[in-house]
Amino acid sequence: MSGRVTALFLATSSGQPMRRVQSARALKQRGLEGDRHAARRKGGKRQVLLLEARAHAELRVPPGALKENLVVDGVPLESLPVGQRLLVGADVVLEVTGECEPCRKLKALRPGLMAESERRRGQLARVLVGGTVQEGDVVLPLP
């Protein structure tokens, strides 16, 4: 089973809208260069937020609204266990660190969205091996 990165987003600071980019540099144990989470201390649990592409339609929100970094189609992210590693593109390796819990910020998008997004908000991951991530990259769960 493999999938693809269908969209890539960065946020420079908290509360700012996500900015869609064609590619980004994944920094080992930091996150995506230019994203606010990469500026935090090294080694955190939330370096990259992965979201299944179908979540936008199901939750009726535009891409980027859930503060996701990588939108992935073809890999059932919600069923991946903590510790699962993913090869993204030729050389980037991400490790799932846990599901992303819905936060209060979702209430500002639409009443009820926080409850609707329970168990569909995506998976958090850390960068184990850095490199370049691009829209269209293959996403492959590693054994």
GUBALUM-70010 format. One record per residue: residue in one letter; z, x, y of N, C-alpha, C in turn; residue number from 0. Coordinates in pm, whole numbers, plus 32768, in hexadecimal, padded with zeros to 4 digits. Example, Ala and Ser with C-alpha at 12.3 -4.5 7.8 and 13.67 -1.06 7.14 Angstrom:
(r 'A',(830C,8527,7DC7),(830C,84CE,7E3E),(830C,8528,7EB6),0)
(r 'S',(82C4,8505,7F1F),(82CA,8557,7F96),(8313,850A,8003),1)
// end
This chain:
(r 'M',(8000,8054,7F8B),(8000,8000,8000),(8000,8059,807C),0)
(r 'S',(7FA4,8040,80D4),(7FA2,8088,8153),(7F7F,8025,81C1),1)
(r 'G',(7F9A,804D,823A),(7F7F,7FF9,82AD),(7F43,804C,831D),2)
(r 'R',(7F43,8011,8393),(7F0C,8054,840A),(7F64,8039,8484),3)
(r 'V',(7F64,8099,84DF),(7FA3,8086,8561),(7F3E,8037,85B4),4)
(r 'T',(7F64,7FBD,85DD),(7F08,7F6A,862B),(7F24,7F70,86C0),5)
(r 'A',(7F9A,7F9E,86E6),(7FBC,7FAF,8773),(802F,8011,877F),6)
(r 'L',(8037,8052,87F1),(809A,80BB,880C),(80CD,80A6,8899),7)
(r 'F',(8154,80A1,88A9),(8191,8084,892A),(8200,80E8,894C),8)
(r 'L',(8210,8101,89CD),(827C,8155,8A01),(82C0,810D,8A75),9)
(r 'A',(8340,8127,8A86),(838A,80F5,8AFC),(83CF,816C,8B3A),10)
(r 'T',(83B7,8183,8BBA),(83F1,81F8,8BFB),(8485,81E5,8C1D),11)
(r 'S',(84AF,8169,8C32),(853D,8151,8C4E),(8565,80C5,8C23),12)
(r 'S',(85E6,80B0,8C17),(861C,8030,8BEC),(85F4,7FC2,8C4D),13)
(r 'G',(85CF,7F4F,8C18),(85AD,7EDD,8C6C),(851D,7EDE,8C9D),14)
(r 'Q',(84D6,7F49,8C86),(844B,7F51,8CB2),(83EF,7F1B,8C45),15)
(r 'P',(837D,7EE3,8C6C),(831F,7EB3,8C07),(82E7,7F27,8BB5),16)
(r 'M',(82C2,7F09,8B3B),(8284,7F6D,8AE4),(81F6,7F89,8B17),17)
(r 'R',(81CD,8006,8B08),(8147,8030,8B33),(80F8,8055,8AB6),18)
(r 'R',(8086,8014,8AA3),(8033,8030,8A2F),(7FE8,80B3,8A44),19)
(r 'V',(7FE9,8107,89DE),(7FA3,8187,89E2),(7F4F,8195,8964),20)
(r 'Q',(7EEB,81EA,8969),(7E96,8201,88F5),(7ED3,8264,8893),21)
(r 'S',(7F23,82C0,88C9),(7F63,8324,8873),(7FE5,8355,88B5),22)
(r 'A',(803A,838E,8862),(80B8,83C7,8894),(80E3,8437,8836),23)
(r 'R',(812E,8493,886D),(8161,8501,881D),(81EB,84DC,87E6),24)
(r 'A',(81F8,84DF,8762),(8279,84C7,8722),(82C6,854A,871F),25)
(r 'L',(833E,8548,8755),(8391,85C0,875E),(83FD,85BB,86F2),26)
(r 'K',(8406,8623,86A3),(8467,8628,8635),(84F4,860B,8667),27)
(r 'Q',(8536,85AB,8625),(85BF,8580,8642),(85D3,854E,86D2),28)
(r 'R',(8565,8525,8715),(8570,84F1,879E),(8532,8467,87AD),29)
(r 'G',(84B7,8459,8782),(846D,83DC,8797),(83E4,83FB,87CF),30)
(r 'L',(83AE,83A1,881E),(8329,83B3,8857),(8333,83E9,88E4),31)
(r 'E',(82ED,8455,88FD),(82EE,8494,8981),(82C5,842E,89EB),32)
(r 'G',(8314,8425,8A54),(82FA,83C6,8ABF),(8343,8343,8AAF),33)
(r 'D',(8380,832C,8A3B),(83CF,82B3,8A24),(8461,82CF,8A45),34)
(r 'R',(84A5,826C,8A79),(8531,8280,8AA3),(858D,82A8,8A31),35)
(r 'H',(856F,8280,89B7),(85C6,82A4,8947),(85BB,8338,8923),36)
(r 'A',(854C,8376,8942),(853C,8406,8927),(858F,8459,8987),37)
(r 'A',(85B4,841F,89F8),(8603,8468,8A5B),(8698,8469,8A39),38)
(r 'R',(86C0,8413,89DC),(874D,840E,89B4),(8770,8488,8960),39)
(r 'R',(87EE,848E,893A),(8819,8500,88EA),(87CB,8507,8868),40)
(r 'K',(87BC,857E,883A),(8770,859A,87C0),(87B1,855B,8746),41)
(r 'G',(875E,8526,86ED),(878E,84F7,866C),(87BB,8467,8664),42)
(r 'G',(87A4,8416,86C9),(87D1,838C,86C6),(8789,8336,8660),43)
(r 'K',(87C5,82C3,8641),(878D,8265,85DF),(8711,821E,8614),44)
(r 'R',(870F,8203,8697),(869F,81BA,86D2),(8645,821A,871F),45)
(r 'Q',(85E8,8257,86DA),(8587,82AE,871A),(8501,8267,872A),46)
(r 'V',(84DE,8216,86C6),(8460,81CB,86C5),(847C,8141,868B),47)
(r 'L',(8444,80D9,86C9),(844E,8052,8693),(83C6,8029,865C),48)
(r 'L',(83C5,800A,85DA),(834C,7FDF,8594),(834F,7F47,8585),49)
(r 'L',(82DF,7F07,859E),(82D9,7E75,8594),(825B,7E4C,854A),50)
(r 'E',(8269,7DE9,84F1),(81F4,7DB6,84AB),(819C,7D68,850D),51)
(r 'A',(8119,7D7A,8501),(80BA,7D3A,855C),(80C7,7CA2,855E),52)
(r 'R',(80E5,7C66,84EB),(80ED,7BD4,84E3),(8161,7B9B,8534),53)
(r 'A',(81C4,7BEE,8556),(823A,7BBD,859F),(8216,7B83,8628),54)
(r 'H',(81B2,7BBB,866A),(818C,7B87,86EE),(8160,7AF6,86E6),55)
(r 'A',(810B,7AD8,8684),(80DB,7A4F,8674),(814B,79F2,8648),56)
(r 'E',(819A,7A1E,85E7),(8207,79CB,85B4),(826F,79AB,861F),57)
(r 'L',(828C,7A0C,8673),(82F3,79F9,86D9),(82B9,79CD,8760),58)
(r 'R',(8236,79C5,8767),(81EF,7999,87E0),(8214,79EF,885A),59)
(r 'V',(820A,7A72,8849),(8222,7AD0,88B6),(81AD,7B32,88BD),60)
(r 'P',(818F,7B65,8933),(8122,7BC6,893F),(814C,7C4F,8908),61)
(r 'P',(80EB,7C9F,88DF),(810A,7D27,88B2),(815A,7D73,891D),62)
(r 'G',(81BF,7DBC,88EF),(8214,7E09,8949),(8290,7DBF,8978),63)
(r 'A',(8290,7D3A,896B),(8300,7CEA,899E),(8382,7D02,8954),64)
(r 'L',(837A,7D2C,88D4),(83F3,7D43,8886),(8421,7DD4,888D),65)
(r 'K',(83E6,7E1F,88E9),(840A,7EAC,8902),(83E7,7F06,888D),66)
(r 'E',(8383,7EDD,883F),(8357,7F2E,87CD),(8303,7FA4,87FD),67)
(r 'N',(8309,8011,87B2),(82B7,8086,87CF),(8235,8084,877E),68)
(r 'L',(8240,806B,86FC),(81CB,8067,86A6),(81BE,7FDD,8668),69)
(r 'V',(814A,7FA1,8678),(812B,7F23,8634),(80D8,7F4A,85BA),70)
(r 'V',(8104,7F1D,8545),(80C6,7F44,84C6),(8094,7EC9,847C),71)
(r 'D',(801B,7ED0,844C),(7FE3,7E66,83FA),(7FCD,7E9B,836D),72)
(r 'G',(7FF2,7E4C,8309),(7FD6,7E71,827F),(8049,7EAD,8231),73)
(r 'V',(80B8,7EC9,8270),(812F,7EFE,822B),(81A2,7E9B,8247),74)
(r 'P',(81E0,7E66,81DE),(824E,7E07,81F2),(82CD,7E50,8220),75)
(r 'L',(82D2,7E6F,829F),(8340,7EC0,82D8),(83C9,7E83,82BE),76)
(r 'E',(83D3,7DFF,82C6),(8456,7DBE,82B9),(8493,7DD1,822F),77)
(r 'S',(8441,7DF0,81CB),(8475,7E02,8144),(8493,7E95,8123),78)
(r 'L',(8479,7EEF,8180),(8492,7F7D,8165),(8527,7F9D,816C),79)
(r 'P',(8558,7FEB,810D),(85E6,800F,810F),(8603,8080,8172),80)
(r 'V',(867F,8088,819B),(86AB,80FA,81EC),(868F,8179,819C),81)
(r 'G',(8659,81DC,81DF),(8637,825A,819E),(85A5,8264,8175),82)
(r 'Q',(855D,81F1,8176),(84CE,81F4,8153),(8483,824A,81B9),83)
(r 'R',(842E,82A0,8188),(83DF,82F5,81E1),(8351,82C1,81E7),84)
(r 'L',(8316,82D0,825F),(828E,82A3,8278),(823D,8315,82B2),85)
(r 'L',(81C8,832C,827C),(816A,838B,82B6),(8113,833D,8316),86)
(r 'V',(810F,8369,8392),(80BE,8328,83F8),(8055,838B,8426),87)
(r 'G',(7FD6,8367,8413),(7F6B,83C4,8433),(7F6B,8439,83D3),88)
(r 'A',(7F43,84AC,8404),(7F35,8522,83AE),(7FB8,8569,8392),89)
(r 'D',(8019,8562,83F0),(808D,85BA,83DE),(8114,8584,840B),90)
(r 'V',(811A,8513,844F),(819A,84E0,847F),(81E4,849A,840C),91)
(r 'V',(8263,84BC,83FB),(82B6,847B,8395),(832B,8438,83DB),92)
(r 'L',(8338,83B4,83C5),(83A6,8367,83FB),(8401,833E,8388),93)
(r 'E',(8482,832E,83A4),(84E1,82FE,8341),(8526,8281,8376),94)
(r 'V',(8520,8214,8329),(855F,8197,8351),(85F7,81AB,8356),95)
(r 'T',(8634,8182,83C6),(86C5,8190,83D7),(870C,810A,83D5),96)
(r 'G',(86C2,809C,83D7),(86FF,8018,83D0),(86B3,7FB2,8420),97)
(r 'E',(86D5,7F34,8409),(868F,7ECB,8452),(86C1,7EC3,84E1),98)
(r 'C',(866A,7E99,853A),(868C,7E8A,85C7),(86C8,7DFF,85DA),99)
(r 'E',(8742,7DFC,8607),(8786,7D7D,8621),(8754,7D41,86A4),100)
(r 'P',(873D,7CBE,86A7),(8715,7C7E,8725),(8780,7C91,878F),101)
(r 'C',(8755,7CA7,880A),(87B5,7CBB,8877),(87A8,7C4B,88DF),102)
(r 'R',(8807,7C46,8938),(880B,7BDD,899E),(8792,7BDD,89FA),103)
(r 'K',(8750,7C4F,8A07),(86DA,7C57,8A5F),(866D,7BF6,8A34),104)
(r 'L',(866D,7BD1,89B4),(8607,7B74,8982),(8617,7AE8,89BE),105)
(r 'K',(8691,7AC4,89E5),(86A8,7A41,8A22),(8659,7A32,8AA3),106)
(r 'A',(8643,7AA0,8AE9),(85F8,7A9B,8B67),(8565,7A7C,8B4F),107)
(r 'L',(8533,7A9D,8AD9),(84A6,7A82,8ABA),(8490,79EE,8A9C),108)
(r 'R',(84EE,79B5,8A4D),(84E2,7929,8A29),(8564,78FB,89E8),109)
(r 'P',(8597,7887,8A10),(860E,7853,89CC),(85F2,7845,8937),110)
(r 'G',(8651,7871,88E7),(8644,7866,8856),(8602,78DD,8813),111)
(r 'L',(85C5,7935,8861),(857E,79A7,8825),(85DC,7A06,87DD),112)
(r 'M',(8655,7A15,880F),(86B4,7A6F,87CE),(86CE,7A40,873F),113)
(r 'A',(86E5,79C0,872C),(86FE,798B,86A6),(867F,798E,8651),114)
(r 'E',(860C,796F,868D),(858E,796F,8643),(8569,79FA,8610),115)
(r 'S',(8591,7A60,8658),(8568,7AE8,8633),(85C6,7B2B,85CF),116)
(r 'E',(862D,7AE3,85A5),(8689,7B18,8541),(863A,7B42,84C4),117)
(r 'R',(864E,7BBD,8497),(860A,7BF8,8422),(8573,7C08,8435),118)
(r 'R',(8542,7BF9,84B1),(84B4,7C0D,84CE),(849F,7C65,8548),119)
(r 'R',(8507,7CA9,8573),(8500,7CFA,85ED),(84CA,7D85,85D1),120)
(r 'G',(84B8,7DAA,8552),(847F,7E2B,8531),(84E4,7E8B,84F5),121)
(r 'Q',(84B5,7F02,84DC),(8506,7F6C,849F),(8510,7FE2,84FF),122)
(r 'L',(8588,8016,8508),(859E,8090,8556),(857E,8107,84FC),123)
(r 'A',(8551,8173,853A),(8530,81EB,84ED),(854B,8267,8541),124)
(r 'R',(855B,82D7,84F9),(8569,8359,853B),(84F0,83AE,8515),125)
(r 'V',(84D2,840F,856A),(8461,8468,8552),(8492,84E1,8503),126)
(r 'L',(8460,84F0,8489),(8483,8565,8436),(8421,85D7,844A),127)
(r 'V',(83A2,85B5,8459),(8339,8619,8471),(82E6,85E6,84E6),128)
(r 'G',(82DE,8637,854E),(8296,8610,85C6),(8201,8625,85BC),129)
(r 'G',(81BC,85F5,8621),(812A,8600,8628),(80F6,8593,8683),130)
(r 'T',(8076,8577,8679),(8038,8511,86CD),(8026,848F,867F),131)
(r 'V',(804B,8421,86BF),(8037,839A,8688),(7FCD,8357,86E0),132)
(r 'Q',(7F6E,8314,869F),(7F04,82D0,86E9),(7EEE,8244,86B4),133)
(r 'E',(7EBD,81EC,870B),(7E94,8169,86DC),(7E29,817F,8673),134)
(r 'G',(7E30,8134,8607),(7DD0,8142,859A),(7DFE,819E,852A),135)
(r 'D',(7E69,81EA,8541),(7E9C,8244,84D8),(7EC7,81F4,845E),136)
(r 'V',(7EB2,8231,83EA),(7EE0,81F8,836C),(7F77,8209,8363),137)
(r 'V',(7FBC,81A3,832E),(804C,81A7,8315),(805F,8199,827F),138)
(r 'L',(809D,81FD,8243),(80A9,8202,81B1),(813B,8219,818A),139)
(r 'P',(8178,81B9,8143),(8200,81D1,810F),(81FC,8244,80AA),140)
(r 'L',(8259,82A1,80B7),(8260,8314,805D),(82BF,82F8,7FE9),141)
(r 'P',(82A4,8333,7F73),(82FC,831C,7F01),(8386,835C,7F17),142)
// end
